[in-house]
Amino acid sequence: MGILIFIIIVLGGWLFLLRTANSHKLPPNVKSQPYSDEEK
């Protein structure tokens, strides 16, 4: 019984981290701009 609860907790935490990592992606129309030499 304890092993089952442990597996559920681990899977829940893994899915939560996966969902939060995917939610912070930039929209497809936003492009990254390279740094110029003056900004370094």
MOPAC internal coordinates of N, CA, C and O (Angstrom, degrees):
PM7 1SCF
backbone

  N    0.0000 0     0.00 0     0.00 0    0    0    0
  C    1.4638 1     0.00 0     0.00 0    1    0    0
  C    1.5247 1   110.63 1     0.00 0    2    1    0
  O    1.2310 1   120.40 1   139.19 1    3    2    1
  N    1.3216 1   116.85 1   -40.81 1    3    2    1
  C    1.4607 1   120.54 1   179.68 1    5    3    2
  C    1.5160 1   112.14 1   -65.82 1    6    5    3
  O    1.2310 1   121.10 1   143.65 1    7    6    5
  N    1.3414 1   115.51 1   -36.35 1    7    6    5
  C    1.4693 1   119.20 1   179.63 1    9    7    6
  C    1.5277 1   109.99 1   -66.29 1   10    9    7
  O    1.2310 1   119.99 1   141.76 1   11   10    9
  N    1.3113 1   117.63 1   -38.24 1   11   10    9
  C    1.4586 1   121.47 1   179.55 1   13   11   10
  C    1.5225 1   111.11 1   -64.32 1   14   13   11
  O    1.2310 1   120.25 1   136.65 1   15   14   13
  N    1.3192 1   117.12 1   -43.35 1   15   14   13
  C    1.4680 1   120.93 1   177.87 1   17   15   14
  C    1.5222 1   110.30 1   -63.87 1   18   17   15
  O    1.2310 1   120.33 1   139.78 1   19   18   17
  N    1.3298 1   116.97 1   -40.22 1   19   18   17
  C    1.4621 1   121.12 1   178.86 1   21   19   18
  C    1.5287 1   111.17 1   -62.21 1   22   21   19
  O    1.2310 1   120.37 1   136.79 1   23   22   21
  N    1.3316 1   116.90 1   -43.21 1   23   22   21
  C    1.4683 1   121.06 1   179.68 1   25   23   22
  C    1.5281 1   110.27 1   -64.41 1   26   25   23
  O    1.2310 1   119.93 1   139.63 1   27   26   25
  N    1.3237 1   117.73 1   -40.37 1   27   26   25
  C    1.4628 1   121.00 1   179.73 1   29   27   26
  C    1.5261 1   110.37 1   -64.73 1   30   29   27
  O    1.2310 1   120.20 1   138.65 1   31   30   29
  N    1.3234 1   117.22 1   -41.35 1   31   30   29
  C    1.4699 1   120.78 1   179.43 1   33   31   30
  C    1.5276 1   110.43 1   -65.02 1   34   33   31
  O    1.2310 1   120.31 1   136.35 1   35   34   33
  N    1.3408 1   117.02 1   -43.65 1   35   34   33
  C    1.4687 1   120.58 1  -178.79 1   37   35   34
  C    1.5263 1   110.39 1   -65.16 1   38   37   35
  O    1.2310 1   119.82 1   135.52 1   39   38   37
  N    1.3298 1   117.95 1   -44.48 1   39   38   37
  C    1.4644 1   120.80 1   179.40 1   41   39   38
  C    1.5271 1   111.25 1   -65.28 1   42   41   39
  O    1.2310 1   120.31 1   140.71 1   43   42   41
  N    1.3227 1   117.01 1   -39.29 1   43   42   41
  C    1.4640 1   120.41 1   178.49 1   45   43   42
  C    1.5187 1   111.25 1   -63.92 1   46   45   43
  O    1.2310 1   120.22 1   136.28 1   47   46   45
  N    1.3214 1   117.19 1   -43.72 1   47   46   45
  C    1.4637 1   120.25 1   177.87 1   49   47   46
  C    1.5121 1   112.11 1   -65.27 1   50   49   47
  O    1.2310 1   120.26 1   141.72 1   51   50   49
  N    1.3206 1   117.11 1   -38.28 1   51   50   49
  C    1.4630 1   121.23 1   179.93 1   53   51   50
  C    1.5308 1   110.60 1   -66.83 1   54   53   51
  O    1.2310 1   120.37 1   137.77 1   55   54   53
  N    1.3307 1   116.91 1   -42.23 1   55   54   53
  C    1.4667 1   119.92 1   178.55 1   57   55   54
  C    1.5199 1   110.86 1   -67.49 1   58   57   55
  O    1.2310 1   120.03 1   143.80 1   59   58   57
  N    1.3346 1   117.54 1   -36.20 1   59   58   57
  C    1.4595 1   120.50 1   178.34 1   61   59   58
  C    1.5253 1   110.62 1   -64.89 1   62   61   59
  O    1.2310 1   120.17 1   136.27 1   63   62   61
  N    1.3352 1   117.29 1   -43.73 1   63   62   61
  C    1.4621 1   120.54 1   178.71 1   65   63   62
  C    1.5243 1   110.98 1   -65.73 1   66   65   63
  O    1.2310 1   120.30 1   141.22 1   67   66   65
  N    1.3226 1   117.03 1   -38.78 1   67   66   65
  C    1.4623 1   120.63 1   179.15 1   69   67   66
  C    1.5290 1   110.48 1   -64.33 1   70   69   67
  O    1.2310 1   120.52 1   138.89 1   71   70   69
  N    1.3269 1   116.60 1   -41.11 1   71   70   69
  C    1.4576 1   120.33 1  -179.29 1   73   71   70
  C    1.5274 1   110.77 1   -68.05 1   74   73   71
  O    1.2310 1   119.41 1   137.95 1   75   74   73
  N    1.3367 1   118.74 1   -42.05 1   75   74   73
  C    1.4622 1   120.44 1  -179.25 1   77   75   74
  C    1.5202 1   110.54 1   -69.52 1   78   77   75
  O    1.2310 1   119.33 1   147.44 1   79   78   77
  N    1.3318 1   118.87 1   -32.56 1   79   78   77
  C    1.4616 1   121.02 1   178.62 1   81   79   78
  C    1.5257 1   110.27 1   -68.65 1   82   81   79
  O    1.2310 1   119.61 1   143.55 1   83   82   81
  N    1.3086 1   118.36 1   -36.45 1   83   82   81
  C    1.4625 1   121.21 1  -179.31 1   85   83   82
  C    1.5246 1   112.26 1   -76.97 1   86   85   83
  O    1.2310 1   119.54 1   159.43 1   87   86   85
  N    1.3246 1   118.48 1   -20.57 1   87   86   85
  C    1.4614 1   119.98 1  -175.39 1   89   87   86
  C    1.5200 1   112.60 1   -80.50 1   90   89   87
  O    1.2310 1   119.37 1   167.90 1   91   90   89
  N    1.3319 1   118.81 1   -12.10 1   91   90   89
  C    1.4599 1   121.13 1  -176.23 1   93   91   90
  C    1.5255 1   112.61 1  -101.89 1   94   93   91
  O    1.2310 1   120.09 1  -158.65 1   95   94   93
  N    1.3160 1   117.43 1    21.35 1   95   94   93
  C    1.4597 1   119.47 1   178.38 1   97   95   94
  C    1.5218 1   110.03 1   -79.21 1   98   97   95
  O    1.2310 1   120.65 1   -30.32 1   99   98   97
  N    1.3192 1   116.36 1   149.68 1   99   98   97
  C    1.4515 1   120.95 1   178.85 1  101   99   98
  C    1.5278 1   109.89 1   -75.81 1  102  101   99
  O    1.2310 1   120.56 1   -28.46 1  103  102  101
  N    1.3317 1   116.54 1   151.54 1  103  102  101
  C    1.4668 1   118.80 1   174.81 1  105  103  102
  C    1.5199 1   110.30 1   -62.62 1  106  105  103
  O    1.2310 1   119.55 1   -25.01 1  107  106  105
  N    1.3280 1   118.46 1   154.99 1  107  106  105
  C    1.4723 1   120.38 1  -175.47 1  109  107  106
  C    1.5261 1   113.63 1   -66.75 1  110  109  107
  O    1.2310 1   119.36 1   158.84 1  111  110  109
  N    1.3476 1   118.83 1   -21.16 1  111  110  109
  C    1.4614 1   119.56 1  -178.81 1  113  111  110
  C    1.5273 1   112.81 1   -86.47 1  114  113  111
  O    1.2310 1   119.61 1   176.96 1  115  114  113
  N    1.3480 1   118.34 1    -3.04 1  115  114  113
  C    1.4593 1   121.50 1   178.16 1  117  115  114
  C    1.5197 1   108.14 1   -92.68 1  118  117  115
  O    1.2310 1   120.73 1   -55.35 1  119  118  117
  N    1.3359 1   116.21 1   124.65 1  119  118  117
  C    1.4574 1   120.43 1  -179.87 1  121  119  118
  C    1.5231 1   109.60 1  -110.98 1  122  121  119
  O    1.2310 1   120.11 1   -39.58 1  123  122  121
  N    1.3109 1   117.40 1   140.42 1  123  122  121
  C    1.4521 1   120.53 1   177.58 1  125  123  122
  C    1.5194 1   109.89 1   -73.31 1  126  125  123
  O    1.2310 1   121.25 1   -38.44 1  127  126  125
  N    1.3227 1   115.22 1   141.56 1  127  126  125
  C    1.4487 1   119.95 1  -179.47 1  129  127  126
  C    1.5238 1   108.98 1  -107.22 1  130  129  127
  O    1.2310 1   119.60 1   -49.63 1  131  130  129
  N    1.3150 1   118.37 1   130.37 1  131  130  129
  C    1.4727 1   120.40 1   179.24 1  133  131  130
  C    1.5221 1   110.08 1   -69.03 1  134  133  131
  O    1.2310 1   121.18 1   -30.45 1  135  134  133
  N    1.3307 1   115.36 1   149.55 1  135  134  133
  C    1.4549 1   120.61 1   176.79 1  137  135  134
  C    1.5151 1   110.14 1   -71.53 1  138  137  135
  O    1.2310 1   120.95 1   -38.00 1  139  138  137
  N    1.3299 1   115.79 1   142.00 1  139  138  137
  C    1.4503 1   118.67 1   172.28 1  141  139  138
  C    1.5238 1   108.79 1   -87.04 1  142  141  139
  O    1.2310 1   119.96 1   -13.41 1  143  142  141
  N    1.3246 1   117.68 1   166.59 1  143  142  141
  C    1.4549 1   120.88 1  -177.49 1  145  143  142
  C    1.5253 1   111.85 1   -65.80 1  146  145  143
  O    1.2310 1   119.24 1   154.80 1  147  146  145
  N    1.3358 1   119.05 1   -25.20 1  147  146  145
  C    1.4591 1   120.76 1  -178.42 1  149  147  146
  C    1.5258 1   112.11 1   -75.46 1  150  149  147
  O    1.2310 1   119.50 1   155.96 1  151  150  149
  N    1.3205 1   118.56 1   -24.04 1  151  150  149
  C    1.4599 1   120.83 1  -176.77 1  153  151  150
  C    1.5146 1   113.21 1   -85.58 1  154  153  151
  O    1.2310 1   119.26 1   170.40 1  155  154  153
  N    1.3199 1   119.01 1    -9.60 1  155  154  153
  C    1.4670 1   120.73 1  -178.09 1  157  155  154
  C    1.5061 1   111.10 1   -77.00 1  158  157  155
  O    1.2310 1   120.10 1   180.00 1  159  158  157

